[in-house]
Every structure is written in C-alpha cells, then in structure tokens.
C-alpha cells in the first residue's frame, strides 16, 4: 500500500506543469532593434541559434523583423514571423534608431514598461550612422552574437576612450522621469565594417536634445563615474605630453548663483616626447599644475555646452533640491561655474633607463 501511495504522489509531483514550454519551442532574444520608417515601426529580434554537431556546439545569432503602424503591431508581427514564443529573460541590448530618438521615444518607453515579459535590466542604446537592423545583422564567425560583442565593447571602453555608460534601462528611466534630471544614452555605429561605441546623446522629456562630442562624452564620465582611462594632451614645440587619468572623484556643490566642482584625479605620464626628466620632482609638480589648468578649462567648457543646451544631465537641480529642499530649475543655466582640479601624477611609472 505504501508503494502505491508513493507511486501516485510521484505521478503528480514529477510531471511538468501544464503551461511549461520546452526550450526547443522558445526563441531566445538577446537584442531588440526598433526603428521608424515610412510611417511604420520596424522591430528586429536578434535570436540565439544553437547548432549542435558531433564535434562542436556553436552559438550564433540570426535576425527576424516585423512591421506595424503601432509599436504593438510591430512586435506582434515579429513574433508571428519568429514562429516560436519569444523569450526575453536573456535580453541584453535594445537599439533604437535616430527616428525613434527624435520623435517616438515615449511610445517605446511606454510599451517596454507595459510588456511584463521584458525585464528592465537591459542597456538602451541608439545607432549613430546606421540602423538597428544593420547592427544586429553584423555578426561573423569571430563575433557570432552581436549583443555579446556590444557588451564587451562597452565594458572594454572604460579602459580605452571612456565612452561607455554603465546605466541600464531601469536606471536611465529613473532619470528620464525625474524632473531634476535629463537623461543621457550611449550609441553604437558601424565604421570600417566594425561595430564601434560612439558619442552620447542627451534626452529631455523623452525627446532628443543634443549630441555630445567624444571629448564631451568622456568628460561626462569623468564627472559622474570612476574613470579607468582618459587621456589629456599638452602640445609643445618639442612634441606632445600625455597624462592618462586612472582615478577620478568629483564633488559638486550647487548654490543660488554658482556651481562649485572639485575634482580629485590620479594619473600617469603615458607619452613624453619632449623628454622631460621624470626623475625630477619639480618636473612633476610643474606638470601637475599645467594639466590641472588644462582639465579645469575643458570641464568649464563642457558645463557651458550643457548650459547652452539647457541639459541638466549632471543633476545640478537634484543636488540643489537635496540640500535646500526647494526647486529652482533655471538657476544652474546661468550660474557661475568654478572648477578646482587636484591632480596627482604617479611618479613611479614611466621611469626607466637603457644602458648602452
């Protein structure tokens, strides 16, 4: 009798749920591209493709696209063409075109919020000189999955040109809907047949506001994150001197009529064409002072660009509100900007001699 009871319980407990879906019946979506053309939304999925052979299991991706007069119709059309249930648990990237960024971003944000199948931990990016479909179709044997490539480029960019934004969609959305912030998103483009991390774009009330240059984009990161790599140059008659910033910490104070920015930076000499004597402490002190002036000047010019575009991506109003508990939305647009830079160049690096 006990064996019979155990057998019956096993039948109930070990069988699958009625609404379970086999993995083979799922389309695993790693990226979504959204554009607008000829009065229609175009939605593109990057879908993982498991190809099993006796010798190797290769993970590649392919794309499928659909269209619709509304964003909902476009997603439904794409789902129909896929032929499997879309599975978004591994979604990493959502790419939007310039047309979406200019005129239809709120529609996209609303849809992504309503669709409970899509988690909000992906990264939202725009495309700079191409379409989302062109990017998501740009895989190869060397880079079989485009979403993985973009994530790797973004992670490595902090050690190169410092153009990566480390905010996911959830964090970006908090800024977009916050009246004390303007949003900022990164972009990707295709240059020389390669996918590349590109400039930052400013958003204001779900609308495109301005495009930052590469230098301005990197300065945004200097003021908001811990920088791993950012170069500043000093041109001289004898050649170029370059300092690479390896650490940054910023402190921003917003008063009624001025903004005080303090930057503490660490760096190292990575180019010394004039052949300064880097064993001389006086040389380092002089280089510190000169580069502090260079960096302060660039930061002030960057803030002036934000003021001109009325783009509060650094959250000056939020800083002001947290301190004074009152709103004053236009104060930072006309405030005097003071920038103090404290730079410490590493004296242990870049010092060696070659004996003849």
ABEGO torsion letter per residue (X at the ends): XAAAAAAAAAAAAABBBAABBBAAABBBBABBBBBBBGGBBBBBBBBBBBBBBAABBBBBBBBBBBBBABAAAAAAAAAAAAGBBBBAAABABBBBBAAAAAAAAAAAAAAAAABAABBAABBBBBBAABBAAAAAAABBAABABAAAAAAAAAAAAAABAGABBABBAAAAAAAAABAABBBBBBBBBBBGGBBBBBBBBBBBGGBBABBBBAAAAAAAAAAABBBABBBBBBBBAAEBBBBBBABBBBBBBBBAABBBBBBBBBBBBABBAAGBBAABAAAAAAAAAAAAAAAAAAAAAAAAAAAAAGBBAAGAAAAAAAAAGBBBAAAAAABBBBBBBBBBBBAABGBBBBBX
